[in-house]
Amino acid sequence: MKTPADALTVRARIHQAFEAAEASADPQERAHWLTFALVGGGPTGVVLAGQIREIAGHTLDREFSTVDPGRARVLLFDGSGGVLGAFGPVLSRRAARTLDALGVEVHLQSVVTQVDDRGLTVRRKDGGTDRVEARTVPRTAGARHHRWRRLWPGRPAPSRTERGASASNPISPSPATRRSGWSAT
């Protein structure tokens, strides 16, 4: 997410997931709509995971008649040994405790190997794989959009702006946007 418009798009998709769960008569399909899987444990992933839990538990708690938004699952996957790893071990542990208190399921040393419109596949640190059924999978990991494209082959290629091209040079990404990467939400 780089712009307010990106944030509004993410918010709309979160609300649409709750609405789809409300509209579904199938309990299993409803559970898939109420599962949010975030890829990347950096600042964007940590904040978004916490915000989804806050929205589900407080903002939307009386908005639906057939689903309980508070039962939404928020899973955060990161290939490293800790969330917010670039900020040091103290802040990483504090963030992990806060996410746990909010009800976010943090999966560390878990590498996402494939994403599709029904969920994602994750390789655990022991080498085994798991399939997670989730209808909303925002990518919040770093700037390696080319890898994300391999994981989600049916997704349209990101535009130059989504890849981080600056307004002054539409072909070459600026250093700041190169770090932020492409967010496929």
Disulfide bonds with the S-S distance in Angstrom:
none
